[in-house]
Structure formats: C-alpha cells, structure tokens
C-alpha cells in the first residue's frame, strides 16, 4: 500500500511510500533527524527502506497525524526521535494507551462535519491536550497491537546513532495484508471559537464619539464575550465594562445612516428622556424616576448643588428603589445611578447600569444621558464634558450576532496617541536610554544595556497604556540594542 497523506503532505518527508515505519521528529527538524539516521547507516533508499515518512509533531497536529495513520494502515511502527519540547511524545503515547476522558471547553467547540450530528471533546489524561472524539484508538485496524510506539534517543545527544542502529538491527519487517478498502478517511471537524480569552471584568473603552464607542463595545462583546444561560435565554456577556465617551455629542445623519441606525428613534429618545410622566401601561421610565418617583426633581437638585459649589462631590442620584425593585415581579430599571463631577472646568457624568442590551439599548441610553447631562450643565452654568458608562452586565443575544457583526465589520483601526505620553529612544554610551516624555517635559529616564532590561522598568511603572504604542516601543528598543551590540548608529523610527 502506498503512503498517501490526507494532511500536511507538503511538510512530510516521504522516503519509501511502501514502507511500514513512520518517524515522529517532534520539535526537531526532519532534515536534521534524517541526517542522524543516515549517519547511523539506516537504509533510506526510496525503493528498499522500511521507513515510509518523517514528520514533526508539535502537539497541535495530533488530530491530523492520527487521521493520516488511519488512512495508511500499513504503518506498523512509530519511531519517536526528536526534541520533546512540549510533551507531544507523551500525548501520542497516552492516546494509544487509551488514556482519554470527556472534557468540557467553554472557550471553543467543534463544528460537526456534514453528515455527523455531534462532535464531542476529549482530553488526554494528565495533559491539557484536547482532541475531538471522532478518532479513538479502537478505530485503528490492528489496535491494540499496532501501531507500536518506540522511543529512540534525542538525535542531538551522544549515543543517538547507536540507539538508532540498535533498533534497526533487531527490526523484522512483517508486512500485514491491507488494501485500499482498509483506508479510513475520517473528516476533521472545524474548531469554532466561542470567545477569545481575556479578563471578562477588565474591559475599558475610551473613544471620542458615541458611535466609535458603540462599535468598539460590540467588537469587544463579539470577540471576548462569554456565553451564559439566563432565565430569558442565551446571552453573550461581559461584566463591569467601562466606556468613556470624550465628546458626547449627537452624531451626524451620515454617520448614523452608515451604521443603518434610525436617526428619528435616537433623537426622539434624546428629546423625551427627561419627561417625568409615567404612562398607565408603564411600570417605570428613567425620566419619571429622575424627576418624580422619589418626590424630588433630580435635575433641579443636582444642578442647584453644582451651581452653589462646582466642586461638590454629592451630586449623586440613584434610580434604584431597594424596597420595590428587589422584590417586585414586574420590570425594574437597568439605569441605576448617576454621578456628576467637575473635570477640567467641564461637567463630567458617570452612569451605572446593572444590565445592558448592547445591540439595541446602549447607544439609546447614551443619548438619554447626553440629554440629562446637557440639562444639568445648562442649569449649573457649566459646559458638558465626558460621559462614562459602567455596565455591570452587558450582553448581546446570539440570535442578534449577525446584526452585531455587520456593525463590527465597519470598525477600522485608528492611530491613537497614548494619553500617558511618548518615548524618545537614543544610545547613551554603552546603554539604551528611553526618555518618557509628555509634551516637552521629560517625566523619567530608563536605562539598560538590553531591550529587556528597559522593557521591565517601563512595565513596572505602567508607563504605557496603549498596546500599539507598546509594540512600537518594543521594536525601537530591539533596534537600539542591535545597534549597540554592532557599534552602529541608532535612529528612532
């Protein structure tokens, strides 16, 4: 039978297509291992060699290797000969020993191939390696006898050639009768990422305009949000998300239309947000909670406090009524508190929402907050400043992912200046000098003979807040270190 790989054919080194041995080189380059075999006097003739193929195994290729073996049942022996950097040799042996256990993984799942109803996840015991359950040891034609796994010495160590020669001196080629009908082609399920790993409590967004903030918020949710099961159904959720909108002003008709939003709906919400009436068919609304529910007008009281003392820190109002809202069967407010504070001669607003629908409510609520901030600022004789929105639980319905992703698709990368300053990198004698600057002021100097030394000092001081800035600085420090070692001139990009 001829060896025909289903996967990674361009990375495998086929010696004799009719051979019965597969050599697993783990993290070592196949060319290096082949040369060690040649030095050991192993037959590598394409017509007579017992070796069919040499190939690596980094760990994440285990699923493909197993399928290649199932499709080529003539392989009787797997020789492990290479640098085992990640424990992939143990994982391969563990699989054929049947050390498999069911596993749950919320981070990702397998999308069943056509004609297969479900694909489960298995974990190799005592490892973190996950594989699909479509391939198990008993799928192999001669299991548990074949394939036989033999570990040879690390090809880079002394005595490797002797170990290789010893195996082949005692190897007896006993071909098994197999034919094309014995090949098994098991499809490889596609891995679907449920969400990308992050700290689900640590997301913070700073944007200049409302729509920029909303698009970024949907991006974070669709990429990092975790699936949860609520009483009302499945949701994709993040918690304690902080969004800062630096210039909370109404967007232009063109920008609203660009994202397929209803301008009239947004403007109506903005205009009606502060009305204090409660309709007979409503259990609450924010305007009523702000202006009448507690027998005082929050707009009036908060504005008076700030007018009397612009530095007042008691301009805080809660919309949540513990007596009612903790026990009521009907709906209760999602917008639960608001805080006003002077910031750089402007009136900043911070709002807290206990729960938030990111797709249909967040932007509307922001427009309502803009109306509230504008009215309080006008009465207090101040100019509106930034708005910060905390969402304790913010989510999107998976059934709305198509809408959310359509918005996210219009997100473009923009260059942002790091609000914590910039760095000027030079060489000073036999050291790298990184000056942390803001405007024309040098805040601190960082020195070291290597890029890593300077990197650790900067990281210790939390001197960078923008990931793009950090990657740029890393490139400059590496370039400076190379110039220092080579005695060349360094010019910062």
C-alpha positions, -999 to 999 in steps of 0.1 A, spaced: 0 0 0 13 34 -9 15 61 18 -8 90 9 -11 118 35 -45 135 39 -30 164 59 3 183 59 16 165 28 38 194 20 55 192 54 61 154 54 93 138 41 83 106 23 112 81 20 96 49 7 59 52 0 56 15 7 74 15 40 59 5 73 77 29 97 68 64 105 94 86 122 80 113 145 106 140 150 85 161 175 101 196 175 132 187 157 136 195 120 130 163 99 161 171 78 183 170 110 168 137 121 171 122 86 208 130 86 213 113 120 196 82 105 219 84 75 249 86 98 236 56 117 236 36 85 198 32 82 185 23 47 169 54 33 167 41 -3 132 51 -17 128 15 -31 140 -6 -1 138 15 31 114 3 57 107 39 66 77 55 49 78 90 62 95 115 86 73 143 101 71 166 131 46 166 159 43 199 179 11 188 197 -15 208 178 -10 185 148 -21 153 167 -55 152 152 -41 154 116 -14 128 124 -40 103 137 -61 107 106 -31 102 83 -23 69 102 -59 57 98 -57 64 61 -24 45 59 -29 13 79 3 -2 66 23 18 92 32 -7 119 57 13 139 60 49 151 96 58 160 98 88 183 131 106 177 134 143 183 133 171 208 102 168 230 97 205 239 60 204 246 53 169 258 38 158 225 56 124 227 37 117 260 4 128 244 9 105 214 16 75 237 -12 85 260 -37 84 231 -27 48 220 -28 37 257 -65 48 257 -60 75 284 -89 96 272 -116 113 293 -146 135 283 -139 172 286 -158 204 286 -144 235 270 -164 268 270 -137 286 250 -142 266 219 -162 237 204 -161 215 172 -184 222 143 -197 188 131 -187 179 96 -215 172 71 -234 141 80 -223 140 116 -247 151 143 -223 160 171 -186 161 179 -175 157 215 -143 169 231 -118 145 248 -89 153 270 -57 132 271 -54 122 307 -28 142 328 -24 167 300 -42 198 287 -44 184 252 -80 184 238 -90 164 207 -123 155 190 -139 122 197 -143 111 160 -109 93 163 -103 69 191 -77 41 195 -101 14 186 -106 29 152 -72 16 142 -74 -17 122 -48 -37 143 -54 -19 177 -42 -26 203 -12 -43 187 -4 -17 161 10 8 156 38 0 180 54 31 195 92 30 201 112 59 217 147 65 204 173 88 220 173 125 213 190 128 180 212 157 193 227 137 222 257 115 223 248 79 216 218 87 194 233 69 164 239 38 185 203 38 197 191 41 161 213 13 149 202 -9 177 166 -6 168 171 -14 131 194 -43 139 166 -60 156 137 -49 134 119 -76 114 97 -65 86 65 -85 88 41 -69 64 4 -70 71 -22 -76 44 -40 -44 39 -57 -29 9 -75 2 -3 -107 -9 14 -89 -7 48 -82 30 45 -103 51 68 -109 88 59 -124 105 90 -133 141 85 -116 168 105 -141 189 124 -137 227 123 -129 243 155 -153 271 164 -140 297 189 -168 306 213 -149 336 226 -113 348 228 -97 347 263 -95 379 283 -103 392 318 -141 394 315 -141 420 342 -114 442 329 -126 458 296 -123 495 293 -130 516 262 -121 552 255 -135 568 224 -141 603 212 -175 600 197 -207 579 207 -207 558 176 -170 550 179 -176 538 214 -206 517 204 -188 500 176 -158 492 198 -182 479 225 -198 455 201 -164 444 189 -153 435 225 -185 416 231 -184 396 199 -147 387 204 -144 383 242 -180 379 254 -187 346 273 -218 325 267 -242 325 297 -276 309 302 -301 333 317 -338 327 326 -347 347 295 -324 328 272 -288 325 260 -266 356 260 -230 366 252 -218 386 282 -191 408 297 -192 422 331 -182 456 346 -174 472 312 -163 508 314 -169 531 284 -156 567 283 -170 590 256 -148 620 255 -171 642 233 -206 630 238 -224 649 210 -252 639 187 -238 622 156 -244 634 121 -271 619 99 -244 605 76 -227 586 103 -260 572 118 -271 561 83 -236 545 77 -244 521 106 -280 515 95 -294 532 126 -327 550 129 -319 587 135 -355 596 144 -356 569 171 -324 582 186 -335 618 185 -369 610 200 -353 592 228 -330 622 234 -359 647 234 -382 626 256 -357 612 281 -363 638 308 -401 638 307 -414 629 341 -447 614 331 -454 577 337 -479 562 313 -506 538 326 -490 510 307 -455 515 321 -441 502 354 -412 527 352 -392 550 330 -360 569 336 -375 603 334 -401 595 360 -375 580 383 -353 611 379 -379 637 383 -410 625 403 -407 590 417 -388 600 448 -408 632 453 -379 654 441 -365 665 408 -330 652 404 -322 676 376 -332 706 397 -315 694 429 -282 683 412 -279 714 392 -285 736 423 -258 718 442 -233 722 414 -242 758 408 -237 765 445 -204 745 446 -189 734 413 -165 711 432 -194 694 450 -190 656 453 -225 649 464 -241 654 431 -251 617 430 -285 602 424 -298 566 425 -328 554 404 -329 520 422 -356 517 449 -345 488 471 -379 484 488 -396 479 454 -370 468 429 -355 439 449 -389 422 453 -411 434 425 -423 409 400 -426 434 372 -397 452 355 -372 474 373 -347 500 360 -314 490 343 -301 525 347 -294 526 385 -272 556 394 -257 588 381 -228 610 394 -218 645 383 -183 659 389 -163 688 376 -134 678 354 -111 703 337 -138 730 340 -165 709 324 -192 687 339 -185 650 336 -212 624 341 -207 588 353 -237 564 349 -241 529 362 -263 503 345 -269 470 363 -277 453 329 -274 464 294 -285 453 259 -255 463 238 -272 460 205 -304 479 210 -301 498 243 -266 511 249 -265 538 223 -300 549 230 -292 551 267 -261 572 260 -283 597 240 -305 599 271 -275 605 293 -264 633 270 -298 649 274 -296 646 312 -260 660 313 -269 689 290 -298 700 311 -279 698 344 -249 715 329 -270 744 315 -288 750 348 -254 748 367 -238 772 343 -212 747 331 -202 731 298 -208 694 293 -177 671 295 -171 634 290 -196 607 299 -185 574 315 -208 544 314 -204 514 337 -223 483 327 -223 456 353 -237 431 329 -237 439 292 -247 413 266 -259 405 232 -284 379 221 -267 352 200 -296 355 176 -286 391 170 -249 383 162 -255 388 125 -265 424 132 -237 430 157 -211 416 133 -224 438 105 -216 468 127 -183 454 138 -172 448 102 -171 486 97 -147 490 126 -113 504 114 -80 506 131 -71 541 141 -38 555 154 -43 569 190 -18 589 209 -10 573 243 -25 596 269 4 586 292 30 602 269 56 590 244 92 578 244 124 591 228 149 563 224 186 570 220 220 554 228 240 570 256 275 555 258 271 518 264 234 520 274 200 523 258 183 555 270 145 557 268 130 591 279 94 591 289 80 624 278 48 643 278 48 674 256 82 689 261 87 676 296 108 645 304 90 626 331 116 599 337 146 582 321 150 545 317 184 529 311 198 495 303 222 475 282 195 454 267 159 460 254 146 435 280 161 455 309 145 487 298 112 469 290 109 456 325 115 491 340 88 507 318 64 479 326 70 482 363 60 519 362 29 512 340 43 540 317 24 527 286 -14 523 283 -18 517 245 -10 483 230 1 497 197 24 521 215 39 492 234 46 472 203 62 502 186 84 509 216 94 472 217 106 474 181 126 506 188 143 491 219 152 459 199 166 480 171 186 501 196 200 470 213 212 456 179 228 490 171 246 490 205 260 455 200 271 461 164 286 495 172 263 512 147 243 545 148 208 542 160 180 564 146 145 560 161 117 554 135 
